[in-house]
Amino acid sequence: MSKKDNSQISTLDDAPDVDQAASVVAHVVKGNSHDDALSGDKVNIIIHEQEGEMGREAVFVSVNGVAYQIPRGQVCAVPVEILHVLDNSVQKIFESLPNGETRERSLRRFNHQNHGAA
């Protein structure tokens, strides 16, 4: 009987790769059309952490072929158009009332603050 090679087994305690641990700054990816069409005005924003599995993950926002990966909990300078996308991102919540009726509420998808011009 041959001995089994276990050299490829890893555990949950393995340290993350350097690339995964170093993604702290906002990351911008430009497509075929990039942010030349944007106003050029920038604002400082912070996107707060939220509950749930994705509540600590960076937020992906794309405008005119330019994708932004915005980290949560840190002040980041982004184009004003990105702030407009965040302001207009809402989710609808439906609540059951004691009388059997249902009430609809619109909430911000991403809790964020505007810290003024960059």
ABEGO torsion letter per residue (X at the ends): XBBBBAAABBBAABBBBAAAAABABBBBBBBABBAAABAGBBBBBBBBBBBEAAAABBBBBBBGGBBBBBBBGBBBBBBAAAAAAAAABBBBBBBBBAAGBBBBBBBBABBBBBAEBX
